Amino acid sequence: RQQVATMSSPASTSRRGGGRPGLGITQSIVLGQRNAMSMRVLVGDEVGTSPGGVRASEKWIWLTTFRKNLTYGSTDPDVPDISELEDNEKEAIDLIRGLDRPSREAERMTRILADLGRGFQAMKDLGTIVEDEDEEEEEEESADNNGKDPPPDAARVSELLLTLRDFVGERIDYAKAFVAIGGLSLLLGGAAERVRIPRNVRSTCLRVLADLVNLNRSVQYSLLDNDGVRALAAIYFAEFVDAETNNNEGDDGKIRGRVVKTMRAAVCGHPGAERMFCTSPEARKVIESGVGMHQADESLPAPPVALRRQCLAFLCDLLGPAAAKRSSSDYGKRVERFTPVLEYIAGTMLDDDSEPDWECREFTIKTLRYVATNERGAINDSMKETIGTCGTKRVEKMKALNRAESNASISEQNDEELYLWKTLTESLEKP
């Protein structure tokens, strides 16, 4: 099999070669053409490239790969022979086909995956699936399926994806099998397809991917090794308003928010992935745009609150105390790269007049406190003046609150904010 390399750096061997797992994002990794092709199709030649520029025959290769791998070992003469699979992949797929597992559990897993493949195939063949079809259309579809059950509709596909997440969960063996058959490419490909797959299904693909990455280290490592962060960035930037087609995701920012959540799950806690993300200007633009830092030549609406929360939570993790310990040698440079973002949020996301959402203000105060505590001098005089002015205003306003007329949740929130302002002020005053 032909081999290709991505994101090179002279480090140890990839997981496929038996080295330390999960280092593909920071080193030269060798991928089989099958997996590398699917990721290349998802992201185009560069981060942010629309998948629309890919040849039609390649655009859905993630689905073709998934369905072929799922039928590996079948005695059906119409099923393609997947002899290119490596031994470890064959063993993983054999696992979900019933070996070393109770047959009922294996059958359920196989049925879920097969139904997902059929559902996505129907979207590819027929366009976006609608849930309300007349009886005549249903009869014709049943006839076309030669007596088999009709393919799942969009709502059923979303339900199957969530069932798959619950089924795989923290099971390392099942997670490896899911990855081996092209499961990550299925979720990324489903999220990236903006024409024929409805937004609720795309959003569910990202939700499931984020949860699986959080639940299972092997999924996290596989996503990093297969250039998944670049694919996620492409999905994120494709959601911005398209001047030619005016095709965008609306006002809720749901897709972009879940992309950021998935990135956060994949990157945070992995020193190499964090380092690569923080040193990449394209990657940092995800956070910059998500908090509302728009360049002069951009004409984009303010990011929705859900997206702002996810980006601020991501930034807080990247600059928090745990990250400072993991990257003690280059934490200062990391903070320096994010200084424009820190200056922006210090000026726009501390006051309730400019940022009405409490969670966004909370993440902003915590991030600035972490930076002030772990990197002396990172908060410059201009930022200190801005923070001090806003802090004085906020503390006076919260102390003047009439608690007798306020509900318990408001009082509790004010107490929490007063405490955070106190700790931030103390961190800034330390020599």
N, C-alpha and C positions, 0 to 999 in steps of 0.2 A: 504493500500500500504506500502511495505517495505521502510524504510528510511535509508539513508546513510549520513555520515558527511564528510566534507572536510576542510582542513586547519584550524584546531581548535585553538581557543583562547577565553577565557571566557568573551564574551561581550554580547551586547544586542541581541534581537531576530532578525531573518532575515526579509527581506521584506515580504516573504510569510507569516510570522507569525505576520505581522502588525507593526514591528519595523521600525526604520529609514532605508530608502532604500539605497542600494548600499554599504553595509558594509560586504558583504559576503567574500571578499578577506582577511579581517582581523579578522574574527571571525568564530565560528562554525556555519555553515549554514546547514539547513535541506532541502534536495532536494527530490522530487519524484524520484522513481527508474528510471522512463522513461528518465528524463532529465539527471540525474547523469550518467546513463549508456552511453548515447550518448557522454558526455564529457569524460568519462573514456576511451571509445574506441578511441577517437581522440588523447588523450595524452599518452596512455599506462600507465604503473605503475609509471613512473618517467618523469620528464621534459626531452625531447630529445629522448624518446623511440620511435622507429619507429612504425607506425600503422601496419606494416607488421606482427608484432608478435601477433596480435589480431585474434581470430577465425574468419573464413570467414563469418560465420553466423551473427557475431556481427559487422563486419567492416563497413557495410552500414546501420547500425541501424538508423543513423541520417536521412537517406532518407525515410526509412520505417515509422518512427515516423511522419515525416513531411506529408507524403501522407495520412496516416491514420487520422491524426488530421484535415487535410484539408477536408476530406470527412465526418467528424463528422456530425451527424444529417441527413445523406442521407437516403432516403427510399429504395435505391437499396439493395436487399438482399445479393448481393455479397460484399458489403462494410462492413468491420469489425466494430463491435460495440466498440466505445471508451468510455466505461462507467467509466474508471478510471480517466477521466478528472475532475478537480476540478471546482467548480461553477464559480470562477472568470475566469478560462480559457474558459469555455463554453460561458460565456457572451462576452468575447473578440472575440471568433471565430464567434459567432452570429452576431457581428458587421459587419464583412467583408462579411457575407452571406446576408446582405441586410437590417438588422434591424437598424433603426435610421439613415439611410443614403439613398440618392437617389439611386434607383435601378440601374441606368446606371453606377454610380461610383462603387457600390459594385460588379456589374457583371464584370467590368473591373479588379478590384483587384483580384477577384476569378479566372478569366481567366488567368491572369499573373502567379499567384501562381500554378495553375493546369498545365500550360504549362512548368513551371520550373520543377515541379515534374516529368513530362513525359520526359523532356529532360535529366535530371540526371538519370532517370530510364533506358533510352535507353543507356546511357554511361555505366551503370553498366552491362546491359545485353549483349551489343554488343561490348564493348570495346570503345576506343576513337572514337568519331564520326567524320567522314570526311565530307567535304562539297560537294565533287564531287562524286556522285554515279550515275551509269548507270541506264538507264530507267528500265531494267529488275529488278534490285535490288529494285528500288523505287516501282514498281508494286507489288513485293512480300511483301514488308513492308506494303504497303497499305492494301493488302489482310489480312495480319496478324493482322492489327488493326481493322478488321471488319468494314471497311468503314469509320473509323474515320480519321482525319487528321494525317499525319505522325508526329512522335515526332520531336521537334525542333532540328536543328543541332547545332554545337558548336558556330558558329557565332550568331545564333538566341538566344541561351541561354545567351550569354554575353549581347546581346541587351536587353533581358528581365530583366536581373539583374539590368542594368542601369535604365530601365523604372521603376522597382520596387523602386529603390532608389529615383527617382524623385517623384514617387507617394506617398510614405510613408513620405519622407522628415521630416518636423518638426511636423507632425500630431501625437500627443501623443496617440490618440485612435487607430489609425491604426498601430502605432509602437508597442503598447501593444499587439494588435491582432497578428501581425507578430511574435513577441516573443513567444506568447502563443502556436502557432501551430508548434513551433520548428524552426523558421526562423534563429536564431543564429546558431543552430547546423547545419542547411543546409549550411550556408555560411562557417562555420569553417570546416565542413566535406568535402565540395567541394574543399576548399583550401588545405586540408590535403591529399586528394587522388591523389597520384603521378603516378599511373599506367594507369588508364582508363579515367581520366579527363585531357584534354589538358591544357598546361600552361597558355594560354591566358584566359581560363575560370577560372582557379584557381586564377590568378592575378585579374580578375574582381571581384571574390567573396570577396577578401581582400579589393579591392578598395571600393566596396559598403559597406562593414562592417565598414571601417574607416569613410566613409562619414556619415553613419547612426549614429554611435557613436558620431560624432561631432555635428550632427544636433539635436539629441534627447537624453535628459538625461535618459529617461526610458530605452533606448537601452544600454547606458553606464552602468547603474546600473545592468541591467540583465546580461551583459557580465561579469562584475566583480563578481556578485553573483554566477554565474554558472562556476566559475573557468576558464573563457575564456582566461586569460593571460597565464595560464599554457599551454593551448591548442595552443596558438599562439607561445609560446616558442618552443613547440615540432615541429610545422611546420617550424619554423626558422632553427633549428638545423638539421632537416631532409634534408635540402637543401644543406648541405655540401657534398663534394665529398664522394661517397661511394666506398671504396677500392675494394669491391667484385664485385659490378655491374657497377662501373664507371658511375653511374647515377647521374648527377648533373644538375644544372640549367643554365649552360653556363656562359658567362662573364658579363651579364648585371646586375645581382643581383636583378632583378625586384621583385621576390617573397619575398626575404628577406627584401627588402626595404619597401614593402607594409605591411609586418608583423610588422616592427618597427613603421611605421606610424600609424597602428591600435593600437599597444600597447601605443604609445604616446597619442593618442586620448582618450583611455580608462583610462589611469593612471593619466596623468597630470591634476591638478585641483581638484583631489580627495585625501585629506590628508591621509586617511587610505591606499588607493591603492599605493600612492607614498611611504609611509613608508614601506609597505611590499615589494615593488619592490626593493627599495634601500638597504634593509637589507638582501635580498636574493642573495647569491653568484652566483647561477645559472642565476638569472635574470640579474645581472650586466654583466655576460659574453656575453649577447646579444650585449650590447653597446661596450664592450671591443673588441670582435671579429669584430664588424661592423666598428670600426675605424682602425683596423689593428693590434691590440695587440695580437699577436699569441705566444703561449708558445713554448718552445724549441722543444718539441716533435711533433709539428704540422707542416704540410707541405702544407699550404693552399696558394692560390694566393692572391695578394693584393685585398682588397675589392673594388668593383666598386665605382665610384664617387657618384652615386645616393644613394648607401647604406651608404657611409661615411656622406653624407649630412644629411640623416634622423637620424642617430645615434648621430651626433653632435647637431642637433636641439633638440633631445630628452634630451641629457645631459644638454644642455643650459636651457631647461625648468625645469629640476629637480634641478638645482643649481642656477636658476635665482632669482631675487628679490621677485617675487610673491611666489615662493616656500620657500624662506627664511622667509617670513611673516607667511605662513601657518605652517611651522615646526620650529618655532623659538626656541623651547626647545631642539630639536635634530638636528638642521641644521649643527652644528659643526661635529657631528658624521657622518652625511650624506656625508659631504665634505671629511672627513677622509677616508670613504669607497671608494670614487672615486679618491683618491689621485694617485694611480698608473695610472689611465687613464689621469688625469690632467698632470702628469709628461710626459706621452707619447706624448700627443698632443702638449705640450709646446715644446718638442724637435723635433717634426716631421711635425707639421701642421701650423707653423707660417710663414715659409719661402716659397716663390714661387718656389724655387729649389726643395724642397721635397714635397710640396703640391701646385700643379699648379692651383687648383680650388679656385676661389675667395670666393665663398660662404662657403666653408669649412674653409678657413682662417678667414673669418668674424665671423662664429660661435665660432671658437676657441678663438679669441681675446675677444669676448663678454663674453664667459664662464669664462675665466681667470679673466676678470675685475669684473664680478659679485662676484666671490669667494673672490678676493682681497678686495672688498668693504664690503662684508657682514660678512666675517670671517677673522679677523685679525690673522696673523700668519699661515694661511693655505698654503700660497705660501712660501715654504722654500727657503733658500739661494741659493741652487743649481738651483731651478727653476727660481729664480729672475735673476741669472747670465745668464742662457740660454735665458730668455725672453729679458733681456737687450741687449745682444749681437745681437740677431736677430732683435730687434727693431731698434737699431742704423743702422744696415745694410739696413733695409727696408726703413726707413725714408730718408736716404741719397739717395737711389735709386729713390724713388718717387719724391724727391725735384729736382733731376737732370733731370726729364722727360721734354722733349721739347714739351710743350703743343701746339705749333703751328703746329707740325707735327703729333699730336695725335688726334684721333677722340673724340667726346664729351663723349661717354660712358666710354672710358678709363680714361679720365681726371676726370670724376665724380667718378669713382671707386677709383682712387688714392686719391682724396679729402676725400672720406669716410674712406679709410683705414688710412690716416694720422690722421684724427680725432679720430678714434678708438685707434690708438697707443698712441695718446696724453692722452686720458682718462685712458687707461690701465697704462701708466707710472705714471700718477698722483695718481692713486689708490695704486700702489705699493710703492710710496714715502711717503704716509701718515703714521704717527707713529701709 
